[in-house]
């Protein structure tokens, strides 16, 4: 299938030849080709987002959790929870 640019070229040629009926058909074909290309791109983008590798997401979470451990002083090893700085907080 020819792409939209080729169909637009056919439309311009038809206008130059004075065949407005063929130019209208070429225009409609160009619009359909452009729509089909956009739809295919959207399908590919959606599939990439849906079926993205989960291993990449886990590595990003590990990086973001690293800063929280050092701020609270809790290494999250299942031990005693760290008491809040203000005794009225969290009780």
C-alpha positions in Angstrom: 0.0 0.0 0.0 1.3 3.4 -0.9 1.9 5.9 1.9 0.0 9.2 2.3 2.7 11.3 0.6 2.6 9.2 -2.6 -1.2 9.6 -2.7 -1.0 13.3 -2.1 1.5 13.5 -5.1 -1.1 11.7 -7.2 -3.8 14.2 -6.1 -1.6 17.1 -7.1 -0.9 15.5 -10.5 -4.6 15.0 -11.0 -5.4 18.6 -10.1 -2.6 19.8 -12.5 -4.2 17.6 -15.3 -7.7 19.1 -14.5 -9.2 15.8 -13.4 -10.9 16.9 -10.2 -12.8 13.6 -9.8 -9.5 11.7 -9.7 -8.0 14.4 -7.4 -10.9 13.9 -5.0 -10.4 10.1 -5.0 -6.7 10.6 -4.4 -7.4 13.0 -1.5 -9.7 10.4 0.1 -7.1 7.7 -0.4 -4.5 10.0 1.2 -6.6 10.7 4.2 -7.4 6.9 4.6 -3.6 6.1 4.4 -2.8 8.7 7.0 -5.5 7.4 9.3 -4.3 3.9 8.9 -0.7 4.9 9.6 -1.7 6.8 12.8 -3.8 3.8 13.9 -1.0 1.4 13.4 1.4 3.7 15.4 -1.1 4.0 18.2 -1.5 0.2 18.3 2.2 -0.3 18.5 2.6 2.4 21.3 -0.2 0.8 23.3 1.3 -2.7 23.0 4.7 -1.4 24.1 3.2 0.2 27.2 1.0 -2.9 28.1 3.6 -5.5 27.5 6.6 -3.7 28.9 9.2 -5.7 30.8 8.4 -5.7 34.6 12.0 -6.2 35.5 12.7 -2.6 34.4 10.0 -1.3 36.8 11.4 -3.2 39.7 14.9 -1.7 39.2 13.4 1.8 39.3 11.5 1.0 42.5 14.7 -0.2 44.2 16.5 3.0 43.3 13.6 5.2 44.7 13.4 3.1 47.9 17.1 3.5 48.7 16.8 7.1 49.8 13.9 6.4 52.2 15.9 3.9 54.2 18.7 6.2 55.0 16.4 9.1 56.0 14.4 7.1 58.6 17.3 5.0 59.8 15.2 1.9 59.4 16.8 -0.8 57.2 13.4 -2.6 57.0 14.8 -5.9 58.1 11.6 -6.8 59.9 12.9 -5.6 63.3 11.4 -3.1 65.7 9.8 0.0 64.1 11.6 3.3 64.7 9.8 5.6 67.1 8.7 8.9 65.7 10.6 12.1 66.6 7.5 13.7 68.1 6.0 11.3 70.7 2.4 12.4 69.7 2.9 11.5 66.1 1.6 8.1 64.9 0.1 7.1 68.2 
